[in-house]
Amino acid sequence: MSPRTSVTVRRLLQGGGAVATAAVLMAGTAAACPPEPPGAQTAQAGQAGQAASEGEGTGGGRHAGHYHRATAAKAESEAIKGVRRVGGVTDAKGAISLMFIDYGHGRHKRTIMYATGEFGLKAYDVSADPRSPKLVGQLNMPGMWETEDTDYDPKRKIIYLSRDPRAFGGDTKTGESGIYVVDASKPENLRHITYVKVPAGHTTTCVNDCKYLWTGGPAKADWMPADWGGRPVWVTDVRNPARPKVFEKPIDTGRNDGKTDYTHDIQVDSDGVAWASGRGGVRGYHTSGRHYDPVAKKWRRATAYDPVPYAGGGLDEATTNSTFMHNSYRATGRTRNQAADPRRWGNGKLIYVTEETFNDGCANDGLLVIASLEGSYRGEGWRSTPQDPFRLRTVGTWGVAGKEGSDPKSLDCSAHYLDVRDGILVQSFYAQGTRFLDVRDPTNPRQVAYYRPADASSWQPYWHGKYVYVADNTRGVDVLEPTFR
């Protein structure tokens, strides 16, 4: 299938909106302005209500599908155990995600930490002292949203920033979405290569060695089919990064018991399987090579724009608080020893999933869910219907409510992004901080450490070297050193 665009998609991909936005991006500090101009809180509250009514992984309006820009309410006290803060940066307030890219070799090697968020993109050198990142470059994009789980090409040194339709004062119904392609070959001189409109824009993920991008979410636009519950995934060919080509036909459709719904994010495991999380569960796809297609019931070649279903499906509602799955992790191949013991639980047989939801009461918010992929390899997750639903078997769950180190007065308790190393899963829980869980026994995840500063708004943690870096939307970046071992 060639990346031709339909009349509807062409209408979206054309126009002058990208030019105006690119001007803001390239204007540097001259374009700087408060991310929330006068009246923005009121507008955002309205948009949050809109997102909540569309059911974007939330039962309430405060986060409303990641529209959570207000400063976190400060707790009465902090709670820290098993880790210590050894450094960080406060000039990255509004941070949402981080990346670590290596440059050079030998004694000339250096590592740059990139932070993305409401400010745009910032580059910090962490080579000399990983505890004290040094700002070396930036692209100013005040009002950008959301750049969650930003991805990059480590070989070509290209960063792909996903523009949500709610960026720059927009909304999900009529706002513009797309991808900014940024040349990061010189961290001190970050350069905007191009911008391409895409029908989705909440998250963007590299597949097939960053030759293609999968972009999904958020809630549907006015022009999308009435029976959709949210935006699926659109594929963009970036083999020539200066001329991205968006494929007309979306993928990961019918994900919610046959209904096309909100695909939130994609994680690619070490075997190259792309796992799409969203409303309706988590499903994995082969994107290259020849595989048996259990839905079409034939062997065929998998591509990024026509992937082959592999495994996965919905999560058991009896063990979760919603059907909205935010992101996932599968330990397999070279990472098989990072989570549960593969000798007991199998190589890649489990999937670790973030459920994100915000309901009444902390105990009803999103959980860490660990599920077995057993019984899902024959296309069951693609044939599931409301009348004959298929669900993965839950092995274990963990929620922050009532756990040691939690703020009992906070209602901001949903699970968010996670990272795994040597049997320890580190996960963000917004105002409840960053939690360290021993998941070697997946039936009983056990908290071994936590970091909850009084003003926490933890969005995404990253193992890097001997430290854990936390993108905190209120604080900036915290550098933590585990001491529990």
KAVEN-V36863 format. One record per pair of residues at least 12 apart in sequence whose C-alpha atoms are under 8 Angstrom apart, sorted by sequence separation. I is the first residue (numbers start at 1). J is the second residue. D is the distance in Angstrom with one decimal. If there is no record, write none. Layout:
I_J_D ; I_J_D
//
This chain:
49_61_5.1 ; 52_64_4.8 ; 100_112_5.7 ; 101_113_6.6 ; 112_124_5.5 ; 113_125_6.2 ; 123_135_5.8 ; 124_136_5.6 ; 150_162_7.2 ; 164_176_7.4 ; 165_177_4.6 ; 180_192_7.3 ; 181_193_5.5 ; 182_194_7.4 ; 203_215_5.6 ; 204_216_6.8 ; 218_230_6.3 ; 219_231_5.8 ; 234_246_7.2 ; 235_247_5.6 ; 264_276_7.4 ; 265_277_5.5 ; 273_285_5.5 ; 274_286_6.6 ; 289_301_5.7 ; 290_302_6.0 ; 336_348_6.6 ; 354_366_7.3 ; 355_367_5.2 ; 401_413_6.9 ; 415_427_7.2 ; 416_428_5.2 ; 424_436_6.4 ; 425_437_5.1 ; 435_447_7.1 ; 436_448_5.7 ; 437_449_7.3 ; 458_470_6.7 ; 459_471_5.7 ; 460_472_7.2 ; 467_479_6.5 ; 468_480_5.1 ; 48_61_5.3 ; 51_64_5.1 ; 52_65_7.1 ; 100_113_4.5 ; 101_114_7.9 ; 112_125_4.6 ; 113_126_6.5 ; 122_135_7.2 ; 123_136_5.7 ; 124_137_7.2 ; 163_176_7.9 ; 164_177_5.2 ; 180_193_7.8 ; 181_194_5.4 ; 202_215_7.1 ; 203_216_5.7 ; 217_230_6.6 ; 218_231_5.8 ; 234_247_6.7 ; 263_276_6.6 ; 264_277_5.7 ; 265_278_6.9 ; 273_286_5.1 ; 274_287_7.2 ; 288_301_6.9 ; 289_302_5.6 ; 354_367_6.3 ; 355_368_6.2 ; 400_413_6.5 ; 415_428_6.2 ; 416_429_5.7 ; 424_437_5.5 ; 425_438_6.3 ; 436_449_5.0 ; 458_471_6.3 ; 459_472_5.5 ; 467_480_5.6 ; 468_481_6.4 ; 48_62_6.6 ; 50_64_7.9 ; 51_65_6.2 ; 99_113_5.6 ; 100_114_6.3 ; 111_125_6.1 ; 112_126_5.9 ; 122_136_7.9 ; 123_137_5.0 ; 147_161_5.6 ; 148_162_7.7 ; 163_177_5.2 ; 164_178_7.2 ; 180_194_6.2 ; 181_195_6.0 ; 201_215_5.9 ; 202_216_5.9 ; 203_217_6.9 ; 217_231_4.7 ; 234_248_7.6 ; 263_277_5.8 ; 264_278_4.7 ; 272_286_7.1 ; 273_287_6.9 ; 288_302_4.6 ; 289_303_7.6 ; 295_309_7.2 ; 333_347_7.0 ; 354_368_5.0 ; 355_369_6.9 ; 400_414_7.9 ; 415_429_4.7 ; 416_430_7.2 ; 424_438_4.7 ; 425_439_6.5 ; 435_449_6.2 ; 436_450_5.9 ; 458_472_4.4 ; 459_473_6.6 ; 467_481_4.9 ; 468_482_7.7 ; 48_63_6.7 ; 49_64_6.9 ; 98_113_6.7 ; 99_114_5.0 ; 110_125_7.4 ; 111_126_5.8 ; 112_127_7.3 ; 122_137_5.9 ; 123_138_5.8 ; 147_162_5.2 ; 162_177_7.8 ; 163_178_5.1 ; 180_195_4.5 ; 200_215_5.9 ; 201_216_5.9 ; 202_217_4.9 ; 216_231_6.2 ; 217_232_6.3 ; 234_249_7.1 ; 235_250_7.0 ; 263_278_4.3 ; 264_279_7.7 ; 272_287_7.5 ; 287_302_5.0 ; 288_303_4.9 ; 293_308_5.6 ; 294_309_6.9 ; 332_347_5.4 ; 333_348_7.5 ; 353_368_5.9 ; 354_369_6.2 ; 399_414_7.9 ; 400_415_8.0 ; 414_429_5.6 ; 415_430_7.4 ; 423_438_5.8 ; 424_439_6.1 ; 435_450_4.5 ; 457_472_5.2 ; 458_473_6.5 ; 466_481_6.8 ; 467_482_7.0 ; 45_61_7.8 ; 48_64_4.9 ; 98_114_5.4 ; 99_115_6.7 ; 110_126_7.6 ; 111_127_5.3 ; 122_138_4.2 ; 146_162_6.9 ; 147_163_6.7 ; 162_178_6.1 ; 163_179_5.8 ; 179_195_5.7 ; 180_196_6.7 ; 200_216_5.1 ; 201_217_6.0 ; 202_218_5.4 ; 216_232_5.5 ; 217_233_7.3 ; 234_250_4.7 ; 235_251_7.7 ; 262_278_5.6 ; 263_279_6.6 ; 286_302_6.0 ; 287_303_4.6 ; 288_304_6.9 ; 292_308_7.6 ; 293_309_6.1 ; 294_310_7.7 ; 331_347_7.2 ; 332_348_4.3 ; 352_368_7.2 ; 353_369_5.1 ; 376_392_7.3 ; 399_415_7.4 ; 413_429_5.9 ; 414_430_6.9 ; 423_439_5.6 ; 424_440_7.6 ; 434_450_5.7 ; 435_451_6.6 ; 456_472_6.9 ; 457_473_5.4 ; 466_482_7.9 ; 45_62_7.9 ; 48_65_7.7 ; 98_115_4.6 ; 110_127_5.1 ; 121_138_5.5 ; 122_139_6.4 ; 145_162_7.9 ; 146_163_6.3 ; 147_164_7.9 ; 162_179_4.7 ; 163_180_7.4 ; 178_195_7.1 ; 179_196_5.4 ; 198_215_7.9 ; 200_217_5.4 ; 201_218_7.0 ; 216_233_4.4 ; 233_250_5.4 ; 234_251_6.3 ; 261_278_7.7 ; 262_279_5.6 ; 286_303_7.6 ; 287_304_4.7 ; 291_308_7.0 ; 293_310_7.6 ; 331_348_5.3 ; 352_369_6.0 ; 353_370_6.1 ; 375_392_7.8 ; 412_429_7.8 ; 413_430_6.6 ; 423_440_5.2 ; 433_450_7.3 ; 434_451_5.2 ; 457_474_5.6 ; 97_115_5.9 ; 98_116_6.4 ; 120_138_7.8 ; 121_139_5.1 ; 145_163_5.9 ; 146_164_5.8 ; 161_179_5.6 ; 162_180_6.5 ; 178_196_5.5 ; 179_197_6.5 ; 200_218_6.9 ; 215_233_5.2 ; 216_234_6.5 ; 232_250_6.4 ; 233_251_5.2 ; 261_279_6.3 ; 287_305_7.8 ; 330_348_6.0 ; 352_370_4.6 ; 353_371_7.7 ; 374_392_7.5 ; 412_430_6.4 ; 413_431_6.8 ; 433_451_5.7 ; 434_452_6.3 ; 456_474_6.7 ; 457_475_7.3 ; 48_67_6.1 ; 96_115_7.4 ; 97_116_5.4 ; 120_139_5.9 ; 121_140_6.6 ; 144_163_7.1 ; 145_164_5.5 ; 160_179_6.4 ; 161_180_5.0 ; 178_197_4.1 ; 179_198_7.0 ; 214_233_6.0 ; 215_234_5.3 ; 232_251_6.4 ; 233_252_6.1 ; 261_280_7.6 ; 287_306_7.4 ; 288_307_7.5 ; 331_350_7.5 ; 351_370_5.8 ; 352_371_6.6 ; 373_392_6.3 ; 374_393_7.8 ; 412_431_5.6 ; 413_432_6.0 ; 433_452_4.2 ; 455_474_7.0 ; 456_475_7.0 ; 47_67_7.8 ; 95_115_6.3 ; 96_116_5.9 ; 97_117_6.8 ; 113_133_7.6 ; 120_140_5.2 ; 121_141_7.5 ; 145_165_7.9 ; 160_180_5.7 ; 161_181_6.6 ; 177_197_5.9 ; 178_198_4.4 ; 214_234_5.8 ; 215_235_6.5 ; 232_252_5.9 ; 233_253_7.7 ; 287_307_4.8 ; 330_350_6.5 ; 331_351_7.5 ; 350_370_6.8 ; 351_371_5.4 ; 372_392_6.2 ; 373_393_7.6 ; 412_432_6.9 ; 432_452_5.9 ; 433_453_6.9 ; 455_475_7.3 ; 95_116_5.7 ; 96_117_4.8 ; 119_140_5.9 ; 120_141_4.4 ; 145_166_6.5 ; 146_167_7.0 ; 160_181_5.0 ; 161_182_7.7 ; 176_197_7.4 ; 177_198_5.8 ; 178_199_7.0 ; 214_235_4.8 ; 215_236_7.9 ; 232_253_5.9 ; 286_307_5.6 ; 287_308_6.7 ; 330_351_4.9 ; 350_371_5.7 ; 351_372_6.4 ; 371_392_6.3 ; 372_393_5.5 ; 410_431_7.3 ; 431_452_7.5 ; 95_117_4.5 ; 96_118_7.8 ; 119_141_5.3 ; 120_142_6.4 ; 145_167_4.5 ; 159_181_6.1 ; 160_182_6.3 ; 177_199_6.3 ; 178_200_6.7 ; 179_201_7.1 ; 213_235_5.6 ; 214_236_6.7 ; 285_307_5.8 ; 286_308_5.1 ; 329_351_5.8 ; 330_352_6.3 ; 350_372_4.6 ; 351_373_6.9 ; 371_393_5.6 ; 372_394_6.4 ; 410_432_7.6 ; 44_67_7.4 ; 92_115_7.2 ; 94_117_5.5 ; 95_118_6.8 ; 118_141_7.3 ; 119_142_4.7 ; 144_167_5.0 ; 145_168_7.4 ; 158_181_6.9 ; 159_182_5.1 ; 177_200_5.9 ; 178_201_5.3 ; 212_235_6.8 ; 213_236_5.1 ; 256_279_6.3 ; 257_280_6.8 ; 285_308_5.4 ; 286_309_6.4 ; 328_351_6.7 ; 329_352_5.1 ; 349_372_6.0 ; 350_373_5.8 ; 371_394_4.3 ; 372_395_6.4 ; 433_456_5.5 ; 94_118_5.4 ; 95_119_7.9 ; 118_142_6.0 ; 119_143_6.6 ; 120_144_6.0 ; 143_167_6.1 ; 144_168_5.9 ; 158_182_5.6 ; 159_183_6.6 ; 177_201_4.9 ; 212_236_5.5 ; 213_237_6.6 ; 252_276_7.5 ; 255_279_7.5 ; 256_280_4.1 ; 285_309_4.6 ; 286_310_6.3 ; 328_352_5.4 ; 329_353_6.5 ; 349_373_5.5 ; 370_394_6.0 ; 371_395_5.1 ; 431_455_7.1 ; 432_456_6.8 ; 433_457_6.5 ; 434_458_6.2 ; 69_94_8.0 ; 94_119_6.8 ; 118_143_5.4 ; 119_144_6.4 ; 143_168_4.9 ; 158_183_4.9 ; 159_184_6.6 ; 177_202_8.0 ; 179_204_7.8 ; 212_237_4.7 ; 213_238_7.1 ; 255_280_5.9 ; 256_281_7.3 ; 284_309_6.3 ; 285_310_5.0 ; 328_353_4.3 ; 349_374_6.8 ; 369_394_7.0 ; 370_395_5.5 ; 371_396_7.0 ; 407_432_6.6 ; 431_456_4.8 ; 432_457_7.5 ; 433_458_5.3 ; 118_144_4.8 ; 142_168_7.8 ; 143_169_7.4 ; 157_183_6.4 ; 158_184_5.4 ; 211_237_6.3 ; 212_238_5.4 ; 255_281_7.5 ; 283_309_7.7 ; 284_310_5.3 ; 285_311_7.3 ; 327_353_5.9 ; 328_354_6.2 ; 369_395_7.8 ; 370_396_5.1 ; 406_432_5.9 ; 430_456_6.6 ; 431_457_4.6 ; 432_458_7.7 ; 92_119_7.8 ; 117_144_6.9 ; 118_145_5.9 ; 157_184_5.2 ; 158_185_7.2 ; 211_238_5.3 ; 212_239_6.9 ; 283_310_7.5 ; 284_311_5.3 ; 326_353_7.3 ; 327_354_5.4 ; 369_396_6.1 ; 370_397_6.0 ; 430_457_4.4 ; 431_458_6.5 ; 434_461_7.5 ; 117_145_6.9 ; 118_146_6.9 ; 157_185_5.1 ; 210_238_7.4 ; 211_239_4.8 ; 232_260_6.7 ; 283_311_5.9 ; 284_312_6.0 ; 325_353_6.8 ; 326_354_5.3 ; 327_355_7.7 ; 369_397_4.6 ; 429_457_7.7 ; 430_458_4.4 ; 41_70_7.6 ; 117_146_6.4 ; 156_185_7.4 ; 210_239_7.9 ; 231_260_7.6 ; 232_261_6.1 ; 283_312_4.3 ; 325_354_5.8 ; 326_355_5.6 ; 368_397_5.4 ; 369_398_6.8 ; 400_429_7.6 ; 429_458_6.0 ; 430_459_5.9 ; 92_122_7.8 ; 117_147_6.0 ; 229_259_7.4 ; 230_260_7.0 ; 231_261_5.9 ; 232_262_5.5 ; 233_263_6.5 ; 282_312_5.6 ; 283_313_5.4 ; 325_355_4.5 ; 326_356_5.7 ; 367_397_6.6 ; 368_398_5.2 ; 428_458_5.2 ; 429_459_7.1 ; 116_147_6.2 ; 117_148_7.7 ; 200_231_6.3 ; 228_259_6.7 ; 229_260_6.2 ; 230_261_4.3 ; 231_262_4.7 ; 232_263_5.0 ; 281_312_7.7 ; 282_313_5.4 ; 324_355_5.9 ; 325_356_6.2 ; 367_398_5.8 ; 368_399_6.4 ; 428_459_5.5 ; 116_148_7.9 ; 200_232_7.5 ; 227_259_7.6 ; 228_260_5.1 ; 229_261_4.3 ; 230_262_3.9 ; 231_263_6.3 ; 281_313_5.4 ; 282_314_6.3 ; 323_355_7.7 ; 324_356_6.2 ; 367_399_4.9 ; 400_432_7.4 ; 428_460_5.6 ; 200_233_7.0 ; 227_260_7.7 ; 228_261_5.6 ; 229_262_6.2 ; 230_263_7.3 ; 280_313_7.4 ; 281_314_3.9 ; 282_315_7.9 ; 322_355_7.4 ; 324_357_6.9 ; 366_399_7.2 ; 367_400_7.8 ; 427_460_7.1 ; 428_461_6.4 ; 449_482_8.0 ; 116_150_7.4 ; 200_234_6.7 ; 280_314_5.2 ; 281_315_5.6 ; 321_355_8.0 ; 322_356_8.0 ; 365_399_8.0 ; 427_461_6.3 ; 199_234_7.1 ; 280_315_7.5 ; 320_355_7.6 ; 322_357_6.6 ; 426_461_6.7 ; 449_484_6.8 ; 164_200_7.4 ; 165_201_6.7 ; 198_234_7.3 ; 321_357_7.3 ; 363_399_7.4 ; 426_462_7.9 ; 434_470_7.9 ; 448_484_7.0 ; 164_201_4.5 ; 165_202_7.7 ; 273_310_8.0 ; 363_400_7.8 ; 163_201_5.1 ; 164_202_4.6 ; 363_401_5.1 ; 162_201_5.4 ; 163_202_6.4 ; 164_203_7.8 ; 362_401_5.6 ; 363_402_7.8 ; 162_202_6.2 ; 163_203_7.9 ; 162_203_5.6 ; 162_204_5.6 ; 220_262_7.8 ; 281_323_6.5 ; 417_459_6.5 ; 418_460_6.5 ; 419_461_6.5 ; 421_463_7.3 ; 88_131_6.3 ; 89_132_7.3 ; 161_204_7.3 ; 219_262_6.3 ; 280_323_5.4 ; 281_324_6.7 ; 282_325_6.8 ; 321_364_6.0 ; 416_459_6.3 ; 417_460_5.0 ; 418_461_6.2 ; 419_462_5.9 ; 420_463_7.6 ; 87_131_4.7 ; 88_132_5.8 ; 89_133_6.8 ; 160_204_7.2 ; 218_262_6.2 ; 279_323_5.5 ; 280_324_6.3 ; 281_325_5.5 ; 321_365_6.6 ; 322_366_7.6 ; 416_460_7.0 ; 417_461_7.0 ; 418_462_7.7 ; 419_463_6.7 ; 86_131_6.0 ; 87_132_5.6 ; 88_133_6.7 ; 217_262_5.4 ; 218_263_7.5 ; 279_324_4.1 ; 280_325_7.2 ; 321_366_6.4 ; 405_450_6.8 ; 172_218_7.2 ; 173_219_8.0 ; 175_221_7.9 ; 216_262_7.4 ; 217_263_5.4 ; 218_264_6.8 ; 278_324_5.4 ; 279_325_5.9 ; 282_328_7.6 ; 320_366_7.5 ; 321_367_7.7 ; 396_442_5.8 ; 397_443_7.6 ; 406_452_7.8 ; 172_219_6.1 ; 173_220_6.7 ; 174_221_6.0 ; 194_241_7.9 ; 216_263_5.3 ; 217_264_5.2 ; 278_325_4.7 ; 320_367_7.0 ; 366_413_7.2 ; 367_414_6.5 ; 368_415_6.3 ; 395_442_6.6 ; 396_443_4.4 ; 397_444_7.6 ; 398_445_6.4 ; 405_452_7.3 ; 172_220_6.6 ; 173_221_4.2 ; 174_222_6.4 ; 193_241_7.6 ; 194_242_6.0 ; 196_244_6.7 ; 198_246_6.9 ; 216_264_5.7 ; 217_265_7.8 ; 277_325_5.4 ; 278_326_5.6 ; 362_410_7.2 ; 365_413_5.8 ; 366_414_4.2 ; 367_415_5.3 ; 395_443_5.4 ; 396_444_6.2 ; 397_445_7.2 ; 172_221_5.7 ; 173_222_4.9 ; 193_242_6.1 ; 194_243_7.7 ; 216_265_6.4 ; 277_326_5.6 ; 278_327_7.6 ; 320_369_7.7 ; 362_411_5.0 ; 365_414_4.8 ; 366_415_5.2 ; 396_445_7.2 ; 96_146_7.5 ; 97_147_7.0 ; 137_187_5.8 ; 138_188_7.5 ; 215_265_7.8 ; 277_327_5.3 ; 361_411_6.0 ; 362_412_6.8 ; 363_413_7.8 ; 365_415_7.7 ; 96_147_6.8 ; 97_148_5.7 ; 98_149_7.5 ; 99_150_7.5 ; 136_187_6.8 ; 137_188_4.4 ; 138_189_7.8 ; 139_190_6.7 ; 276_327_7.6 ; 277_328_6.8 ; 360_411_7.8 ; 362_413_5.4 ; 96_148_5.8 ; 97_149_5.4 ; 98_150_7.3 ; 99_151_7.5 ; 102_154_7.7 ; 136_188_5.4 ; 137_189_6.3 ; 138_190_6.6 ; 214_266_7.5 ; 362_414_7.8 ; 96_149_7.6 ; 97_150_6.3 ; 99_152_7.9 ; 101_154_6.4 ; 137_190_6.8 ; 150_203_7.1 ; 151_204_6.7 ; 153_206_7.5 ; 162_215_7.8 ; 275_328_7.1 ; 148_202_7.3 ; 149_203_6.8 ; 150_204_6.7 ; 151_205_5.6 ; 152_206_7.0 ; 164_218_7.3 ; 251_305_7.4 ; 358_412_7.5 ; 147_202_7.3 ; 148_203_5.9 ; 149_204_7.8 ; 150_205_7.3 ; 151_206_6.3 ; 251_306_7.6 ; 358_413_7.5 ; 101_157_7.8 ; 146_202_6.5 ; 147_203_6.7 ; 153_209_7.4 ; 315_371_7.7 ; 358_414_6.3 ; 146_203_7.8 ; 153_210_5.7 ; 257_314_8.0 ; 357_414_6.0 ; 152_210_7.5 ; 247_305_7.4 ; 256_314_7.5 ; 356_414_5.7 ; 355_414_7.7 ; 356_415_5.8 ; 181_241_7.1 ; 205_265_7.6 ; 267_327_7.1 ; 269_329_7.2 ; 355_415_6.4 ; 356_416_6.4 ; 181_242_7.9 ; 203_264_6.8 ; 204_265_7.4 ; 205_266_6.1 ; 207_268_7.1 ; 264_325_7.7 ; 265_326_6.5 ; 266_327_6.8 ; 267_328_6.5 ; 269_330_6.1 ; 270_331_7.8 ; 271_332_6.8 ; 312_373_6.0 ; 354_415_6.1 ; 355_416_7.5 ; 202_264_7.1 ; 203_265_5.8 ; 204_266_7.8 ; 205_267_7.3 ; 264_326_5.9 ; 265_327_5.8 ; 266_328_7.8 ; 267_329_6.9 ; 269_331_7.3 ; 270_332_6.3 ; 271_333_6.1 ; 311_373_6.8 ; 354_416_6.1 ; 264_327_7.4 ; 269_332_7.1 ; 270_333_6.0 ; 313_376_7.0 ; 354_417_6.8 ; 123_187_6.2 ; 208_272_7.6 ; 270_334_6.5 ; 312_376_5.5 ; 354_418_7.7 ; 123_188_7.6 ; 207_272_8.0 ; 270_335_6.7 ; 311_376_5.1 ; 312_377_7.3 ; 311_377_4.6 ; 207_274_7.3 ; 310_377_6.0 ; 311_378_7.3 ; 313_380_7.2 ; 314_381_6.8 ; 310_378_7.8 ; 311_379_6.7 ; 312_380_7.9 ; 313_381_4.0 ; 235_304_7.3 ; 310_379_7.2 ; 311_380_7.9 ; 312_381_5.8 ; 313_382_7.3 ; 235_305_6.0 ; 309_379_6.8 ; 311_381_7.1 ; 370_442_6.7 ; 112_187_7.6 ; 316_391_5.4 ; 319_394_7.0 ; 314_390_6.6 ; 315_391_5.2 ; 316_392_6.3 ; 313_390_6.8 ; 314_391_4.8 ; 315_392_5.3 ; 316_393_6.6 ; 313_391_6.0 ; 314_392_6.1 ; 315_393_7.2 ; 316_394_6.6 ; 319_397_7.7 ; 208_287_6.9 ; 313_392_6.2 ; 315_394_7.2 ; 207_287_7.5 ; 208_288_7.2 ; 312_392_7.1 ; 339_420_6.7 ; 338_420_6.4 ; 339_421_6.8 ; 35_118_6.7 ; 294_377_7.5 ; 295_378_7.4 ; 338_421_5.0 ; 339_422_6.3 ; 340_423_6.3 ; 35_119_7.3 ; 294_378_5.0 ; 295_379_5.4 ; 338_422_4.5 ; 339_423_4.3 ; 294_379_5.1 ; 337_422_6.9 ; 338_423_5.2 ; 339_424_6.9 ; 337_423_7.6 ; 338_424_7.8 ; 339_425_7.5 ; 295_382_7.1 ; 295_383_7.8 ; 326_416_7.3 ; 327_417_6.8 ; 329_419_7.9 ; 326_417_7.9 ; 212_304_6.7 ; 208_304_7.0 ; 207_304_6.9 ; 283_381_7.1 ; 340_439_6.0 ; 341_440_6.0 ; 339_439_6.1 ; 340_440_4.1 ; 341_441_7.7 ; 339_440_5.8 ; 340_441_6.0 ; 340_442_6.2 ; 35_142_5.2 ; 36_143_7.1 ; 32_140_6.8 ; 34_142_6.9 ; 35_143_4.7 ; 31_140_7.4 ; 32_141_7.6 ; 33_142_6.3 ; 34_143_7.9 ; 31_141_7.9 ; 32_142_6.3 ; 28_139_6.2 ; 29_140_6.4 ; 31_142_7.9 ; 28_140_5.3 ; 26_139_7.1 ; 27_140_7.5 ; 25_139_6.4 ; 26_140_7.5 ; 25_140_5.9 ; 24_140_7.7 ; 25_141_5.1 ; 24_141_6.4 ; 51_172_7.8 ; 47_171_6.6 ; 257_381_7.9 ; 258_382_7.2 ; 257_382_7.6 ; 258_383_7.1 ; 255_381_7.8 ; 257_383_7.4 ; 258_384_6.4 ; 255_382_6.9 ; 257_384_4.8 ; 258_385_5.6 ; 254_382_7.4 ; 257_385_4.2 ; 258_386_8.0 ; 40_169_8.0 ; 257_386_5.7 ; 257_389_6.6 ; 65_218_7.7 ; 17_176_7.6 ; 56_218_7.6 ; 56_219_6.7 ; 12_176_8.0 ; 54_219_6.8 ; 26_192_7.1 ; 25_192_7.8 ; 51_219_7.2 ; 22_192_8.0 ; 22_195_7.4 ; 54_229_7.7 ; 18_195_6.6 ; 18_196_7.5 ; 18_197_7.4 ; 13_196_7.0 ; 14_197_7.5 ; 13_197_4.7 ; 12_197_6.7 ; 13_198_6.5 ; 12_198_7.3 ; 13_199_8.0 ; 12_199_6.9 ; 9_199_7.0 ; 56_262_7.9 ; 57_279_7.4 ; 3_237_7.8 ; 9_248_6.8 ; 5_246_7.2 ; 3_245_6.1 ; 4_246_7.5 ; 5_247_6.3 ; 6_248_6.0 ; 3_246_5.8 ; 4_247_6.0 ; 5_248_4.6 ; 3_247_4.0 ; 4_248_5.8 ; 2_247_7.1 ; 3_248_6.2 ; 57_322_7.5 ; 57_323_7.8 ; 57_324_5.1 ; 56_324_7.7 ; 57_325_7.8 ; 63_358_7.4 ; 58_356_7.3 ; 59_357_6.5 ; 60_358_5.8 ; 57_356_5.8 ; 58_357_4.3 ; 59_358_5.2 ; 60_359_5.7 ; 57_357_4.8 ; 58_358_4.6 ; 59_359_4.6 ; 60_360_7.5 ; 57_358_7.3 ; 58_359_6.5 ; 59_360_7.6 ; 1_305_7.7 ; 81_405_7.9 ; 80_405_7.1 ; 79_405_5.2 ; 79_406_7.5 ; 75_407_7.1 ; 75_410_7.6 ; 131_479_6.1 ; 115_471_7.8 ; 73_431_7.9 ; 72_431_6.8 ; 97_459_7.4 ; 98_460_7.9 ; 96_459_6.0 ; 97_460_6.2 ; 96_460_7.0 ; 98_462_7.8 ; 82_448_6.9 ; 83_449_6.5 ; 82_449_4.5 ; 83_450_6.9 ; 84_451_7.9 ; 81_449_5.2 ; 82_450_6.6 ; 83_451_6.9 ; 80_449_7.6 ; 81_450_5.4 ; 80_450_5.6 ; 81_451_6.6 ; 79_450_7.4 ; 80_451_4.6 ; 79_451_6.3 ; 80_452_5.9 ; 79_452_5.1 ; 80_453_7.4 ; 98_471_6.6 ; 78_452_5.6 ; 79_453_6.3 ; 97_471_5.7 ; 78_453_4.5 ; 79_454_7.8 ; 96_471_5.6 ; 77_453_7.5 ; 78_454_4.5 ; 95_471_5.5 ; 96_472_6.7 ; 77_454_5.3 ; 95_472_5.8 ; 96_473_5.9 ; 76_454_6.6 ; 94_472_7.2 ; 95_473_4.8 ; 75_454_4.7 ; 93_472_7.3 ; 94_473_4.3 ; 95_474_7.6 ; 74_454_5.4 ; 75_455_6.4 ; 93_473_5.8 ; 94_474_5.9 ; 74_455_4.6 ; 93_474_5.5 ; 94_475_7.6 ; 95_476_5.5 ; 73_455_6.7 ; 74_456_7.6 ; 93_475_5.3 ; 94_476_6.3 ; 95_477_7.2 ; 72_455_6.3 ; 92_475_7.5 ; 93_476_4.0 ; 72_456_7.0 ; 92_476_4.3 ; 93_477_7.6 ; 72_457_6.2 ; 90_475_6.0 ; 91_476_6.4 ; 92_477_6.5 ; 90_476_4.8 ; 89_476_5.9 ; 90_477_6.5 ; 88_476_7.7 ; 89_477_5.2 ; 88_477_5.2 ; 89_478_6.7 ; 88_478_4.4 ; 87_478_6.3 ; 88_479_5.0 ; 87_479_5.0 ; 85_478_6.8 ; 86_479_5.8 ; 87_480_7.2 ; 85_479_5.8 ; 86_480_5.8 ; 85_480_4.5 ; 86_481_6.5 ; 84_480_5.5 ; 85_481_6.3 ; 83_480_6.4 ; 84_481_5.4 ; 83_481_5.5 ; 84_482_6.6 ; 83_482_4.2 ; 84_483_7.1 ; 82_482_6.1 ; 83_483_5.0 ; 82_483_5.0 ; 83_484_6.7 ; 72_474_6.7 ; 82_484_4.5 ; 71_474_6.2
//
